[in-house]
Amino acid sequence: MRVLLCGLVFLLSLQAPVVLADAAHCRQAGLSIATVPVKNIDQLIEEYQPLAEWLSEGLDMPVQILRSSSYESVIDAIVSGGADIALLGPASYLTAHRQNDGIEAFASMAMQGGYFSSAGDYYQSILVVRADNGMDSLEDTRGQRLALSDPASTSGALIPHREFPVSGGSPLHQHFDRQIYAGSHDKALDALLLGRVGAAFVSSVRADEYLRRGLITTDSLRVLWRSAPIHYDPFVFSSELCQDLKTQIRELMLERSPAMQVFLQSQRAARIIPVAHQAYEPLLQLMTPR
C-alpha cells in the first residue's frame, strides 16, 4: 500500500507543473483588439472605445485598441498573436485562417438597413460612379480610372476581381484604364467624389456611412453593379487566447448593455450575432487561384 501511495504521489507531482503551466498561460495582463482600417483609424479607435471599456470592466483587465495601418498588418497581428481579437473582412479572415487554423471566427454584426444596404448580416460590393458624370451603364465605365480599397479587402478587391468580369465581360485590367488601391473604402469614395477616378468598388455599408454623415446625398452616386450577398465581417480570436477567456468575451459581446449599444450605434449595427467558420467557407472558391 505504501508503495502504491508513493507511486500515486509521484505521478501527481509530474502532472502538477502541467496544470500550473496551463493556468499561467490563461492569465493575461491585458487584451488587445485590432480592426481592418475600413475608415480613418483615429475615428475607428474612438468608435471602439465603448467596446474596449465594456470588455475591460467585465474581464477586469485593460483593453487596448491597436492602431492598424493596413489589412495586411491586422492579418499579421492576429496570426502572430500580436492581437488577441481582430475584426477582419471575410477574405482577410480566410487568409489569416490559412496561415494559422487556430484562429477562430466567433461573432459578427447584423447591420441596420440603409439606402445602399439591406438590413441583416450581409452586405455587398458595389460599383459606384458620380451621378453627375453621365455614366448610366457598365459599358460607360469602360476606359475609366478605377479605385479599389485594399488588396486584402473582400468587397473592395477580391469580389470585384472575381465576380465583376462575369457581368462586365472582361477582367478589371481590360475593362478599366487603370486601377489604384486607395487603402480603404473611405479613401476610394473620396477619390471618386474628388474626380480623381471615374468609378470605385466599395462596401455598400461604407457608402451608407457616408450618407449618414452627410458627405453625400442619395443623388450623389449611381450604383451600376452589385455583387452577390457577402456575410458581414467576423470578430476572430487569436489561437493563443485561452478557452475560459474566449467564453467570457463571447458572453460580454453578445450581452445587450448600454456600452455595447453605443458601440453598435457607431457601426450602424443592430446587434452582435454568433458566427462560425462555415459562414465564410463559400468565399474559399473565389480565393483559389485560377
Salt bridges, closest charged atoms under 4 A:
ASP42 OD1 - ARG67 NH1 2.78
GLU47 OE1 - LYS39 NZ 2.89
GLU104 OE1 - LYS246 NZ 3.22
GLU104 OE2 - ARG250 NH2 2.26
ASP121 OD2 - HIS231 NE2 3.53
ASP132 OD2 - ARG130 NH2 3.01
ASP136 OD1 - ARG222 NH1 3.41
GLU139 OE2 - ARG142 NE 3.05
ASP186 OD1 - ARG206 NH2 3.07
ASP186 OD2 - ARG213 NH1 3.84
GLU209 OE2 - LYS39 NZ 3.96
GLU209 OE2 - ARG212 NH2 2.82
GLU281 OE2 - HIS277 NE2 3.53
